[in-house]
């Protein structure tokens, strides 16, 4: 009789006696996706999550609901929750919107940026460098998002800022895949430093193009991983 394929979560040890909170569970599942312990398309089985984390069913469901709202998890009728997986066409369309929004925001910047703004952005960048050096990927992810949220706040349009943030959240599972690739991470570091320098000048167009170029490596890395995964399944 054929065996049912088990989720990766099945291989985790049981949780200790600590009763995990909803916020802690959300953070842990985000990290599992960030570190690719949970892969795109993988099922998130409530009973297994309860066993692993010592969480109540209510806590697990609320955590999955929060992750679904941010676009990291998707639910399918009669199938439950899965780590969100994107087709090639979906990735292309999401990044078309991200490129459009980010370019438009940068073109609205009043350059040069105020010195105090540059100082605040540089402080974020320095902390980012520490996390990169220590290979602390959650910190890298969080400081990367802080860096970009800070930059796009310069556009002065709250609704445009929110739209950019919404698409950053939607592309979470796409963006984080490249963080574990050292070469891609070094490109990100160099781009951040150049963005800070360009904010001191008046060339909106060059800065806008850099902000677009900056998001493309994660797109290509995700598509390459997806293609490799599909090739492996066909073998």
C-alpha positions as CSV (number, residue, x, y, z in Angstrom):
1,X,0.0,0.0,0.0
2,X,1.6,3.3,-1.0
3,X,2.7,5.6,1.8
4,X,1.2,9.1,2.1
5,X,3.9,11.8,1.6
6,X,4.7,13.5,4.9
7,X,5.2,17.2,5.4
8,X,8.6,18.6,6.3
9,X,7.0,19.7,9.6
10,X,6.6,16.0,10.5
11,X,10.4,15.8,10.9
12,X,10.6,18.4,13.6
13,X,10.9,17.4,17.3
14,X,7.9,18.0,19.6
15,X,7.7,21.4,21.3
16,X,8.7,21.9,24.9
17,X,6.3,22.9,27.6
18,X,6.4,26.6,26.6
19,X,2.9,27.7,25.4
20,X,3.6,29.7,22.2
21,X,1.7,32.9,21.5
22,X,0.1,33.8,18.2
23,X,2.8,36.4,17.5
24,X,5.6,33.9,18.3
25,X,4.1,31.3,16.0
26,X,3.8,33.8,13.2
27,X,7.4,34.8,13.6
28,X,8.5,31.2,13.7
29,X,6.6,30.2,10.5
30,X,8.0,33.3,8.8
31,X,11.5,32.2,9.7
32,X,10.8,28.6,8.4
33,X,9.8,30.1,5.1
34,X,12.7,32.5,5.1
35,X,15.2,29.7,5.7
36,X,13.4,27.4,3.3
37,X,12.6,24.9,6.0
38,X,9.1,25.3,4.6
39,X,9.2,25.4,0.8
40,X,6.8,27.0,-1.7
41,X,3.7,24.9,-2.0
42,X,4.3,22.9,1.2
43,X,1.2,22.1,3.3
44,X,0.8,23.6,6.7
45,X,-1.1,20.9,8.6
46,X,-2.8,22.3,11.8
47,X,-2.3,19.1,13.8
48,X,1.4,18.9,13.0
49,X,1.9,22.6,13.9
50,X,0.0,22.1,17.2
51,X,2.3,19.1,18.0
52,X,5.5,20.9,17.0
53,X,4.8,24.2,18.8
54,X,2.6,23.0,21.6
55,X,0.0,25.5,20.4
56,X,-3.8,25.4,20.6
57,X,-5.8,24.9,17.4
58,X,-7.2,28.5,17.8
59,X,-3.6,29.9,18.0
60,X,-2.5,28.0,14.9
61,X,-5.6,29.1,12.9
62,X,-5.1,32.7,13.9
63,X,-1.5,32.6,13.0
64,X,-2.3,31.1,9.6
65,X,-5.0,33.8,9.1
66,X,-2.4,36.5,9.7
67,X,0.1,34.9,7.3
68,X,-2.7,34.6,4.7
69,X,-3.5,38.3,5.0
70,X,0.1,39.2,4.3
71,X,0.3,36.9,1.3
72,X,2.8,34.4,2.7
73,X,0.2,31.6,3.1
74,X,-2.7,30.6,0.9
75,X,-5.8,28.5,1.7
76,X,-7.5,26.2,-0.7
77,X,-11.0,24.8,-0.3
78,X,-10.9,21.3,1.2
79,X,-7.1,21.3,1.1
80,X,-6.1,23.6,3.9
81,X,-3.2,26.0,4.1
82,X,0.0,26.0,2.1
83,X,3.1,28.2,1.8
84,X,2.3,30.4,-1.0
85,X,3.7,29.4,-4.4
86,X,3.7,31.6,-7.5
87,X,3.7,30.7,-11.1
88,X,6.1,32.3,-13.5
89,X,3.3,34.5,-14.9
90,X,2.3,35.6,-11.4
91,X,5.9,36.5,-10.5
92,X,6.2,38.5,-13.7
93,X,3.0,40.4,-13.0
94,X,3.8,41.1,-9.4
95,X,7.2,42.5,-10.3
96,X,5.8,44.6,-13.1
97,X,3.7,46.3,-10.5
98,X,6.5,46.6,-8.0
99,X,8.8,48.2,-10.7
100,X,6.1,50.7,-11.7
101,X,5.3,51.7,-8.1
102,X,8.9,52.1,-7.0
103,X,10.0,54.0,-10.1
104,X,7.1,56.4,-9.7
105,X,7.8,56.9,-6.0
106,X,11.5,57.7,-6.6
107,X,10.6,60.2,-9.4
108,X,8.5,62.1,-6.8
109,X,11.4,62.5,-4.4
110,X,12.6,66.0,-3.7
111,X,16.4,65.6,-4.0
112,X,18.8,66.0,-2.4
113,X,17.3,64.4,0.6
114,X,17.6,66.2,4.0
115,X,20.8,65.4,5.9
116,X,18.9,64.1,8.8
117,X,17.1,61.7,6.5
118,X,20.4,60.4,5.1
119,X,21.7,60.0,8.7
120,X,18.7,57.9,9.7
121,X,18.9,55.8,6.5
122,X,22.6,55.2,7.0
123,X,22.0,54.1,10.6
124,X,19.6,51.4,9.3
125,X,22.2,50.4,6.7
126,X,25.0,50.0,9.3
127,X,22.8,47.7,11.4
128,X,22.0,45.8,8.2
129,X,25.7,45.3,7.5
130,X,26.2,43.9,11.0
131,X,23.4,41.3,10.4
132,X,24.9,40.4,7.0
133,X,28.3,39.9,8.6
134,X,26.8,37.7,11.3
135,X,24.6,35.8,8.8
136,X,21.6,36.7,10.9
137,X,19.0,36.3,8.1
138,X,15.9,37.4,10.0
139,X,17.7,40.6,10.9
140,X,18.9,41.0,7.3
141,X,15.3,40.7,6.1
142,X,13.8,43.0,8.7
143,X,16.5,45.7,8.2
144,X,16.2,45.4,4.4
145,X,12.5,46.2,4.7
146,X,13.1,49.0,7.1
147,X,15.6,50.5,4.7
148,X,13.3,50.4,1.7
149,X,10.2,51.6,3.7
150,X,12.3,54.6,4.9
151,X,13.5,55.4,1.3
152,X,10.0,55.3,-0.2
153,X,8.6,57.5,2.6
154,X,10.4,60.3,0.8
155,X,7.8,60.3,-2.0
156,X,5.3,62.1,0.3
157,X,2.3,60.0,-0.8
158,X,1.0,57.8,1.9
159,X,-1.1,55.7,-0.4
160,X,1.8,55.1,-2.8
161,X,3.9,54.1,0.2
162,X,1.2,51.6,1.4
163,X,0.9,50.1,-2.1
164,X,4.6,49.6,-2.2
165,X,4.5,47.9,1.2
166,X,1.6,45.7,0.2
167,X,3.5,44.4,-2.8
168,X,6.6,43.9,-0.6
169,X,4.5,41.8,1.7
170,X,2.9,39.9,-1.2
171,X,6.3,39.0,-2.6
172,X,7.7,37.9,0.8
173,X,8.2,34.3,-0.3
174,X,9.8,35.4,-3.5
175,X,12.1,38.0,-2.0
176,X,13.4,36.0,0.9
177,X,14.7,33.1,-1.3
178,X,17.7,35.2,-2.4
179,X,18.8,36.2,1.2
180,X,20.5,32.8,1.7
181,X,22.6,33.3,-1.5
182,X,25.8,35.2,-0.5
183,X,26.4,36.6,-3.9
184,X,22.9,38.1,-4.1
185,X,23.3,39.5,-0.6
186,X,26.5,41.3,-1.5
187,X,24.8,42.9,-4.5
188,X,22.1,44.1,-2.1
189,X,24.7,45.7,0.2
190,X,26.3,47.5,-2.7
191,X,23.0,48.8,-4.0
192,X,22.0,50.1,-0.6
193,X,25.2,52.0,-0.3
194,X,24.8,53.5,-3.7
195,X,21.2,54.5,-3.0
196,X,22.4,56.5,0.0
197,X,24.9,58.3,-2.2
198,X,22.4,59.0,-4.9
199,X,20.0,60.5,-2.4
200,X,22.6,63.2,-1.7
201,X,22.4,64.3,-5.4
202,X,19.6,65.3,-7.8
203,X,19.5,62.4,-10.3
204,X,16.0,60.9,-9.7
205,X,16.1,58.8,-12.9
206,X,19.4,57.0,-12.0
207,X,18.1,56.3,-8.5
208,X,14.8,55.1,-9.8
209,X,16.5,52.7,-12.1
210,X,18.7,51.4,-9.3
211,X,15.6,50.8,-7.1
212,X,14.1,48.7,-10.0
213,X,17.4,46.8,-10.7
214,X,17.7,46.1,-7.0
215,X,14.5,43.9,-6.8
216,X,15.3,41.8,-9.9
217,X,17.8,39.3,-8.4
218,X,15.2,37.9,-6.0
219,X,12.8,37.5,-8.9
220,X,15.3,35.6,-11.1
221,X,16.4,33.5,-8.1
222,X,12.9,32.4,-7.3
223,X,12.1,31.6,-10.9
224,X,15.4,29.6,-11.2
225,X,14.6,27.6,-8.0
226,X,11.1,27.0,-9.3
227,X,12.4,25.7,-12.6
228,X,14.9,23.4,-10.9
229,X,12.1,22.1,-8.6
230,X,9.8,21.4,-11.6
231,X,12.7,19.7,-13.5
232,X,13.3,17.5,-10.4
233,X,9.7,16.5,-10.2
234,X,9.6,15.5,-13.9
235,X,12.8,13.4,-13.6
